[in-house]
Amino acid sequence: MKYTFLKNYIGLYSKNKISLIRYWLRDEKIHNILKRHNIETDIFVKKYAISIIDYYIAIVNEKEVIGTCPTIEEFLFYLKDRNITSSEIFIICSGFKNAMIEFSYDLKITNLRIEKEINYIFEQNFADVLELYSGSLHDIKKELTKSIGIVDKYVIISRTDTKGIIQSVSDAFCEISGYKEEELIGQSHSIIRHPDTDNKVFKELWTAIKNGQEWKGELKNKKKNGSFFWVNIVINPSFDSNNNIVFYDAIMENITSKKNLLSHQNILIEQSKAAAMGEMISMIAHQWRQPLQAVSILIQKLPLTKMVEGEISDDLLNHVVDSIGRQLDYMSKTIDDFRDFFLPDKPKEFVSLKELLTKAFDFVSFMIKTDSISINIDANEDVKLNVHANELVQVLINIFKNAKDALLENNIFLKEINIKYYKKDDSAFIEIEDNAQGIPENIIHRIFEPYFSTKSDKNGTGLGLYMSKTIIEKHCLGKLTVSNSSKGAVFKIELPIS
């Protein structure tokens, strides 16, 4: 259609766009729609209204055709997000048409032909708008149905009445529990309650949701076949218009794998502690061997002296008693040291890097002397750390012992362990290097794995380095890494300075 008459005056509409918008917005019905759906007038005018008027002007000037306005499409999506109905869309669109006609009357340029052309544009354009809007709603419903299907399949959801009787469940709930939907509907939610769960948990749960509060927590549930599954669950009450609770909705996340992993890790930790205890008992045996031999020699000295000399002098007796006392004191101190090492929940303490290394050397001194290992220390800068000292000492002992084993296994003649500690930025570092030729490149990436051992005699548990890495990274929030130097393996401990 040619807009012959409207085109003669379209320049007036173009010059008076703001006035035309005022005519449009002074319609009380439109004003109420915008207010009802929280549509800000400024956004409506600046983002949409002016562009729509420009689009109508372009249609009259035959620069655009009806149904090609991207602003109208964007405007419809904007309205749809605010749940505008089709009837409200009609009011907004017809309001613009009425504003053009009213504005034309006030400018005294209206006639039947102009009204007819304005009505034609409105009818054609509104037909496209309605089709677009209806199509969008159809697409939304289609996507919504699709989304509901996805949720039902993959999200574990249940709804119960106020007495805990199951009203509905998702397919995912059925799959994880092993029950069919018809076996669950009408049953108490306790059908999946596991006997391991403490009654206090359910008491707390019901107290919260009956008071209209949300409850979150982890629950162990029982499957139909008697096995179990763990969920992280959130339960929310739903209310009617009178604020009465009508049902409870629960949404769950399957955390069974996570719980199994934690259980496995706990087993590893206990096994590692047992292995560490065995190492410590072995060390106590080595630490005691020398003083026990000394005590034995001193005791044997008394009857031998009496046999040879006929009597035991007071000086000799006092010397033997004093010497035995010193050996027993040493043995007692050894027991205290090892007892303190295994004290549970020992509080953190401020210790320096030097003190940590000294404590570790106290435990392995016999090993270092017996195997003729040279210890070289490069102390750049000492730092005090607030840590569980015994845990770090355990790590150091494990690394020293691994270095010793590697030196012996590779038949190194001049055995060395080089230690360097220093501060850099906000971290403290300890580097421990041996000269045992290093760790083969094809396995170096695996040495922190549980149960992986490089010891050829298979006496290793494969847990020492795993636990060492756990202590440094989980307990101390640091890093434990390994690399090869030109001499051998280098273990690097990085600890944050709090």
N, C-alpha and C positions, 0 to 999 in steps of 0.2 A: 504494500500500500504506500502511496505517496502522501507525505504529510505537507500538502501544499499550503494550507492556511497556517498551520502551527509553525511552519518554517519561517514565515514572515515575522514572527514575534519571538522566535527562540532566543534571540540576542538579549531580550529583556529578562528572560528566565536565567540566562547565563550570568548577567550582571547582578542579579538579585537572589543568588543561591542561599545566602544566610536568611534572608526574609522568607524564602520559600520553606526553609527548614523550620523556622519559627511557626509558620502556618501549620506545618506537619505535626510538630510536637505539642501544639496547644490543644490538640484533640485529647479530651480527658480520658478516653478509653486507652489510647496509646500510652499516655502518661502513667496510667495505672498498671498496664502490662509491664512497662519498663521497671516500675517500682517493685512490682510483685516478684519479678525474676532477678532483682538486684543488678539491673543493667545500668551502668553509669551513663548519664546523658552525654558527657564529654567524649567518652569512647564511642558512643553511638553516632555522634555528629562528626567527629574528626576522622574516625577510622572507616565509617561506612556511609553515612548519609550523603556527604559531599561527593564521594565517588559514584554513588548510585545516581545522583542528579546529573553528574557529568556523563554517565552512561546513557541516560534518557536523552540528553541533548545530542549526543553522538548518533543515536538512533534517528532522531528527527533530521539531522544533517546528513544522514545516510553514510556515516562513517563506521557505524556498527550495526549489527543485526540482532534481533531479539534472540536471547538464549546464549549469548557469548560473554557475559560479564563475570569475571572471576571474583569480583568484590561481592556480588550477590551470593555466589557459592560459599565464600568465606563467611559472609554474614549469616547464612542459613546454618552452617556448622556451629557458629557462635551461639545462635539462638537455640539450637538443638541441645547444646551442652547445658543450657539453662531450662530445659524441659518445656520449651514453648510449644503450644498445641497448634494444629493446623488452623483452627478458627482464629487464634491470636495472630498467626501469620497473615491471614486474610485481612484482619483489622489494621495491621501495620501497613500492608501494601495498599489497601484501599484508602487509608489515611493519606498516603502520599498523593494518590490520584486526586482525592478531594481537595488537598492543599493546592495542587496545580490549578484546579478549576476555580477555587475560591480566590486564589491569587490573580487569576485571569480576570475575574469579575472586578476585583478592586482596581486593576489597571485599566478597566473598561475596554479590554481587547477581546472579550469572549463573544462567541456566537455558536450556533448549533454545530457548524462544521469543526470548530476547534475542539468542542467538547467530545464530538464523535471521534476525532483523531486521538485525543487523550485517552478516551475509554478503550479504543482499539489497542493502543500500546499497553494499557493496563491489563486488558483481558488476555492478550497474547503472552505478555511477560509473566502474568500471574499463573497462567496455565503451565508454563515451563518451570516456574518456581515451585508450584505445588507438586509437579511430577518429580522434580529434583528432591524436594523435601521428603516426599513419600518413598521415593526410591532409597534415599539415605536411611530412613527409618527401617525399611525392609532389610537393608544391608546390616544395620545395627542389630536388628532382631536375629538375623541369620548368624552374625558373628557371636552374639550373646548366647545363642543356642549351642554354637560350637564351643564357646568358652565353658559353658556349663558342663558339656560333655567331657571336656579336658579335665575340669576340676573334679568331676565325679570319678574319673578314671585314676587320677594321680594324687588327689588330696584326700587325706584320711579325715572324714567329718562324721559326726553323729549329732543327733538331736534327741533330747529326752524331755519328758514332761517333768513337772515339779516333784514327782515322786521317784524320778530316775528310771522311768520306763521308756525304752527306746521307741522313738516315733519314726525316725528315718536314719539311714546310713548311706554313705557313698560306696561305690564299687571298690574303691581303694581300702575302705574299712573292712569290707568282706574279704578281700584278698589277703590282708595282713593277719586277720583273725582266724581265717579258715572256715568261717560260717557263711551260709547263704543268707540273703536278705530276709527271706521269709522265716529263717530260724532266729533272727535277731529282733525283728519288729514285734513289739508287745512284751519282750523280755526285759528284765532288770539289767541295767548296764553292768551290774556286778557279775554277769555271766562271764565276763573276761577278766574279772579281778583275780590277781595272782596271790596265793597265800603268803608269799614272801613279803608283801607290802604291809607295813605297819598300820594298824588301825588308826593311829594318831594322824596319819597322813589324810585318810578319808574323813576323819572328824574335822580336821582343819579345812579341807576342801568344801565340805557341805556347809560349814559355818560361814565361810566366805560367800559362796554363791547364793545361799538363802538370804543373806543380808544385802544382796544386789551387787556384790563385788566380783571383780574378775579374779580367777585363780590360775596361777601358772605353776608348773612343776614337771618333774619326771616321774613316770609311772611304769612299773613292770606289770605287763598284762599276760594273761594265759590264752593260748590258742585252743581251738577246738580239739586238736590232737594231743593236748597236754604240754606242748612245748611253750616257749614264752617269746615275747617281743617287748622292746622298750620304746616308749614314746615321750617326746617333749610335748606337753599338752597345755592348751589355753582354753579355759571354760568361761563363757560369758552368759549371764542371764539376759533374757529378752522380755520386754514389758509391753503391756497393752496400753490403751489410751488413758486408763485410770492409774497407771504406774504400778500395776500388779504384775508379778512375775508369771509368765505363761509357759515358758520352756527354757531349757538350757542348751546352748550350742557349744560343741567342742570341736576344735580343730587341732590335729596332731601331726607331729613330724616323727618319722621312724628313725630312731637313734640306736637301733640294735647293734649295728656294725660298730658304731662309736663305743658303745658300752663293752662289746666284745674285745675291741682293741685296748681299751683301758684295763680290762681284766687281764688281758695277755701281758700288757706292760707291767702290771702289778706283780704278775708271776715272775716276769723277767727280773724285776727289782728284788723280789725275795730271793730268787736264785742267785742273783749277783751278790746280795748281802751274805748269803750262805757261803758263796765262793770267797768273798772278802774275809769272812770269819775264818775260813780254812787257811787262807794265806796268813792271817794274823796269828793263828795258833802255831802255824809252822814257824813264823818269825819269833814267837815267844820261845819255842823249843830251841831255836838257834841262839837267841839272846841268853837263855838260861844255861846252855851247854857249857860255856866257858866258866861262869861262876860256880856251877855245880862241880865241875872238875877241880876248880880251885879249892872249894870246901872239902872235897874228898881227899885231896892231897894234904890239906892242913890237918884234917882229922887223923889221917894215916901217920902223919909226922909225930904225933904224940906217943903212940905205942912203940914206934920205931926208935924214938929218942930214948924212951925208958929202957928198951931192950939193950941199946948200945951203951948208954951212959948210966943206967941204973936208976935214974930219977928224972923228974920233969921239973925244970926250974920255973919259978914264978914269972920270970921275964918271958920265957917261951910260952907258958900258958896264957899270959896276958896278950902276947903277940898273936897267938892262934885265935883267941876269943875275939880280939879286935878285928883281925882279918876276916874271920867268918862273919862277924857283924856287918862289916862293910859290904861283903858279897851278898848277904841277905837283904841289906838295905837296897842294894842295886836291883836285886830281883823283885823286891816289893815295889820299887819305883816303876819297874817295867810293867808289873801288873796294873798299877794305877794308870799308867800311860795308856795301856791297851783298853782298860775299862772305860776311861774317859773318851777314848776314841769311838766307842760304840754306844755312848749315852744317847738315848732318843730325845728329840726336841731340845737339844742343847741350844741356848740362845746365841744370837750372833755376837761376835766380839771384834774389836779392832786389833788387827794384827798386821805386821809389815810383811812384805814379800820375803825378806830375809828370815823372819821368824817362821814362816810357813815352810821354807826350804830346810831350815834347821830341824824342825819337827819331823819332816819327812826323812831326813838323813839319820835322825836318831833311831828310826824304825829299821832302816836298811843298812846301817853302818856295818853290821857283821857281814852282809852280802858283798858290800863294796870291798871290804878288806880281804875276805876269803877269795874272791875272784880277781883280786889285783886290778881293780878298775880305778883309773885316774879321774878325779873330778876337777874340772876347771870352771871357775865362776867368773863371769864378767858382770859386775854390778855397776850399772850406769847411774840409776837413781832409785832409791828405795821409796816405797809408797805404803801407807797404811790403808787397809780396806776393812769395811764392816761386813764380815762374812761368817758363815759357819765354817770355822777353821778346819775342823776334822774332815769335812767333806772334801775340801781342797787338798788336804794332806793325803787323803785316800787317792785322789786323782794323781798327785805327784808320785806316790809310792807305786801306783800301777804303771805309770810311764817309765819310772826308773827300772822296775822289775822287767818290763818288756824289753827295755834297752839291754839289760844284763843278759836276758835269754838270747837276744839276737847276736850279741857279741860272742857268747859261748858257742851258739849253733854255727856261726860262720868262722869259728876258730881264729878270731882276731888276736894277734899276739900282744900288741900294745893297745889295751882297751881304754877307751875314753868316753866320758859323758861330759859334754860342754853345756853349761847353763848360763843363760843371759837373762837378766831382768831389768826392766826400764819403764819409764813413763812416757807416753806420747799423747798429747791433747788431753782428753778426759778419760783415758784408759790406761790400765797397767798391763804390762806384757811379761810373760815368762816363756822363754824358748829353750827347749831341751833337745839337744842334738847328740846322737851317738856316731861312732865311726864303723858301724856294722854293715856298710855297703848299701843301705837303703832298702826300701820296700819295692818289690816288683811292680812296674807300672800297670800291669794288667789286673792287680788286686788292690792297689792302694786306695781306690775309691770305695772299697767294701769293708775296710777294717773297722769301721764304727758300727757295722751291722751286728745285731745280736746273733750269737752262736757261730760267728765266723772267726776262725782262728788260723794264724799263720804258722803255729808251732808244729813242727814235723812229728814230734813225739805224741801229738794228740792229747797232751795233758792240759792244754788250755781249755777253758770253758767257753771262750768267745764272748764273755759278758763284761770283762773288765773295761775295755775301751768304750763299749756301748754305754755302760753306766757312767764312765768318766765324761762322756759327751753330754749325757742327760744332766749330770750334776752341774757342769759348767754352763750349759745353755738354758736349762729349765730352772735350776735353783739359783744360779748366780747371774743369770741374764747376760752371760758372756758368750765367747766363741772358742771352740776347740777345733783346730785344723791340723793337717799333717801334709808334709811335702818332703821331697828328697833334696839333699844338698850334695855337694861333691864327695862328702864323707859318708853320709848315711841319712837316716830318717830325722826329721825335725818336727817336733810337736810344739805348736804355738798356742798358748793360752792367752786370751784377751779378756780382761775383767773391767767392768765399768767402775770408775771412782765416784762413789756416791758422796 
